Amino acid sequence: MVCGGFACSKNALCALNVVYMLVGLLLIGVAAWGKGLGLVSSIHIIGGVIAVGVFLLLIAVAGLYMIILGLVFIFQFGISCSCLAINRSKQTDVINASWWVMSNKTRDELERSFDCCGLFNLTTLYQQDYAFCTAICKSRSSTCQMCGEKFLKHSDEALKILGGVGLFFSFTEILGVWLAMRFRNQKDPRANPSAFL
């Protein structure tokens, strides 16, 4: 039994299935943990992470690698590269645009969670945001740090981590497609020698 033969391909696919089952369960568990601790209040984010976890779990259980993992690779590779390539000015633009479409309740939750007031001191609305801020830092001192700076720090770290992890797993998906194609085209040495899989 040479590595690269039927048994090796079968064992590698089984190991990859186990890895994707664990990743799927980890995503579901992390989403539930984040919701339970109140770290993430958006049901859309929690639902998206759980959906990705369930999707990975179904792929691993069903073993539908060649087509589905090929498509997932394309999307995941593109998104991972985008996460790694986005610069600080683009992050600032996205944060600024998101801040003004949020509800007042969401802004208030973010200000209390991050212990900051207002977004950036670039607009005339900053004074209004600061006046209605309910963060703890406002009661401790006369000035609070702006939320935009804290958001940029966290978003930069998160984008690098997400991009790196996504890029790593996108290449394991290509490995899964290759292994599935190889396994599909190999003969089982224990079967009838004239039969193909």
C-alpha positions as CSV (number, residue, x, y, z in Angstrom):
1,M,0.0,0.0,0.0
2,V,1.9,3.0,-1.3
3,C,1.0,6.5,-0.2
4,G,-1.0,7.9,-3.0
5,G,-2.7,4.6,-3.6
6,F,-6.3,3.7,-2.9
7,A,-6.0,3.2,0.9
8,C,-4.0,6.4,1.3
9,S,-6.6,8.4,-0.7
10,K,-9.4,6.9,1.3
11,N,-7.7,7.6,4.6
12,A,-6.9,11.2,3.6
13,L,-10.5,11.8,2.6
14,C,-11.7,10.4,5.9
15,A,-9.3,12.7,7.8
16,L,-10.4,15.7,5.8
17,N,-14.0,14.8,6.6
18,V,-13.2,14.7,10.3
19,V,-11.4,18.1,10.1
20,Y,-14.4,19.7,8.3
21,M,-16.8,18.2,10.8
22,L,-14.8,19.7,13.7
23,V,-14.6,23.1,11.9
24,G,-18.3,23.0,11.3
25,L,-19.0,22.1,15.0
26,L,-16.5,24.8,16.1
27,L,-18.3,27.5,14.1
28,I,-21.6,26.5,15.5
29,G,-20.2,26.4,19.0
30,V,-18.4,29.8,18.7
31,A,-21.6,31.4,17.4
32,A,-23.6,30.0,20.3
33,W,-20.9,31.1,22.8
34,G,-20.8,34.6,21.3
35,K,-24.6,34.9,21.5
36,G,-24.7,33.5,25.0
37,L,-22.1,35.9,26.4
38,G,-23.7,38.8,24.6
39,L,-20.6,39.6,22.6
40,V,-22.5,39.7,19.3
41,S,-26.1,41.1,19.4
42,S,-26.8,40.8,15.7
43,I,-28.9,37.8,14.8
44,H,-27.8,38.1,11.2
45,I,-24.2,37.6,12.1
46,I,-25.0,34.7,14.4
47,G,-27.3,33.1,11.8
48,G,-24.6,33.5,9.1
49,V,-21.9,31.8,11.1
50,I,-24.2,29.0,12.1
51,A,-25.3,28.5,8.5
52,V,-21.7,28.2,7.4
53,G,-21.0,25.7,10.2
54,V,-24.0,23.6,9.2
55,F,-23.1,23.8,5.5
56,L,-19.5,22.5,6.3
57,L,-21.0,19.8,8.5
58,L,-23.3,18.7,5.7
59,I,-20.4,18.7,3.2
60,A,-18.3,16.5,5.5
61,V,-21.1,14.1,6.3
62,A,-22.3,13.7,2.6
63,G,-18.8,13.8,1.2
64,L,-19.9,16.0,-1.8
65,Y,-16.4,17.3,-2.4
66,M,-15.7,17.9,-6.1
67,I,-18.4,20.3,-7.1
68,I,-19.3,22.0,-3.8
69,L,-15.8,22.4,-2.5
70,G,-14.7,23.8,-5.8
71,L,-17.3,26.5,-5.6
72,V,-16.6,27.2,-2.0
73,F,-12.9,27.5,-2.8
74,I,-13.6,30.2,-5.4
75,F,-15.7,32.3,-3.0
76,Q,-13.6,31.7,0.1
77,F,-10.3,32.5,-1.8
78,G,-11.8,35.8,-3.1
79,I,-13.1,36.9,0.2
80,S,-9.9,36.0,2.1
81,C,-7.8,37.9,-0.4
82,S,-10.2,40.9,0.0
83,C,-9.9,40.7,3.8
84,L,-6.1,40.8,3.6
85,A,-6.0,43.5,0.9
86,I,-8.3,46.1,2.4
87,N,-6.4,49.1,3.6
88,R,-7.1,51.4,6.6
89,S,-8.7,54.2,4.6
90,K,-11.2,51.7,3.1
91,Q,-11.9,50.3,6.6
92,T,-12.6,53.9,7.7
93,D,-15.0,54.4,4.9
94,V,-16.9,51.2,5.6
95,I,-17.1,51.9,9.4
96,N,-18.2,55.5,8.7
97,A,-20.9,54.3,6.2
98,S,-22.1,51.6,8.6
99,W,-22.3,53.9,11.6
100,W,-24.8,56.2,10.0
101,V,-27.2,53.5,8.9
102,M,-27.2,51.8,12.4
103,S,-30.1,52.4,14.7
104,N,-29.6,54.5,17.8
105,K,-30.0,51.4,19.9
106,T,-27.2,49.6,18.1
107,R,-24.9,52.6,18.3
108,D,-25.6,52.9,22.1
109,E,-24.8,49.2,22.6
110,L,-21.5,49.6,20.7
111,E,-20.6,52.7,22.7
112,R,-21.2,50.9,25.9
113,S,-19.5,47.7,24.8
114,F,-16.3,49.4,23.6
115,D,-16.5,52.2,26.3
116,C,-16.2,55.0,23.7
117,C,-18.3,57.9,22.4
118,G,-19.0,59.1,18.8
119,L,-17.3,57.8,15.7
120,F,-14.8,60.2,14.3
121,N,-14.4,63.9,15.0
122,L,-14.8,64.6,11.3
123,T,-18.4,65.6,11.2
124,T,-20.7,68.1,12.8
125,L,-22.8,65.2,14.1
126,Y,-19.9,64.1,16.4
127,Q,-21.0,66.6,19.1
128,Q,-24.6,65.3,18.9
129,D,-23.3,61.7,19.2
130,Y,-21.1,62.6,22.1
131,A,-24.0,64.4,23.9
132,F,-26.2,61.3,23.8
133,C,-23.4,58.8,24.6
134,T,-24.1,56.6,27.6
135,A,-20.7,54.9,27.9
136,I,-19.0,54.5,31.3
137,C,-15.9,56.5,30.2
138,K,-18.1,59.7,30.1
139,S,-18.9,59.5,33.8
140,R,-15.2,58.8,34.7
141,S,-13.6,61.7,32.7
142,S,-14.4,64.7,30.7
143,T,-13.4,63.0,27.4
144,C,-13.8,59.6,25.9
145,Q,-11.9,57.9,23.2
146,M,-13.6,57.9,19.8
147,C,-15.2,54.7,18.8
148,G,-13.8,54.9,15.3
149,E,-10.3,54.4,16.5
150,K,-11.2,51.4,18.6
151,F,-13.2,49.9,15.7
152,L,-10.3,50.4,13.3
153,K,-7.9,48.6,15.7
154,H,-10.3,45.6,16.1
155,S,-11.3,45.5,12.5
156,D,-7.7,45.4,11.3
157,E,-6.9,42.5,13.6
158,A,-10.1,40.7,12.7
159,L,-9.6,41.1,8.9
160,K,-6.0,39.8,9.2
161,I,-7.1,36.7,11.2
162,L,-10.1,36.0,9.0
163,G,-8.1,36.5,5.8
164,G,-5.3,34.2,7.0
165,V,-7.6,31.4,8.3
166,G,-9.8,31.6,5.2
167,L,-6.9,31.5,2.9
168,F,-5.4,28.4,4.7
169,F,-8.7,26.5,4.6
170,S,-9.4,27.5,1.0
171,F,-6.2,25.5,0.1
172,T,-7.4,22.5,2.1
173,E,-10.6,22.6,0.0
174,I,-8.5,22.3,-3.1
175,L,-6.8,19.4,-1.5
176,G,-10.2,17.8,-0.8
177,V,-11.3,18.3,-4.5
178,W,-8.0,16.7,-5.7
179,L,-8.3,13.8,-3.3
180,A,-11.9,13.2,-4.2
181,M,-11.1,13.1,-7.9
182,R,-8.1,10.8,-7.4
183,F,-10.1,8.5,-5.1
184,R,-13.0,8.3,-7.6
185,N,-10.7,7.3,-10.5
186,Q,-8.7,4.6,-8.6
187,K,-9.4,0.9,-8.5
188,D,-10.1,-0.8,-5.2
189,P,-7.5,-3.5,-4.9
190,R,-9.9,-5.8,-3.0
191,A,-12.6,-5.6,-5.7
192,N,-12.9,-7.3,-9.0
193,P,-9.8,-6.3,-11.0
194,S,-11.8,-5.5,-14.1
195,A,-14.3,-3.2,-12.2
196,F,-13.9,0.6,-11.8
197,L,-15.3,2.8,-9.1
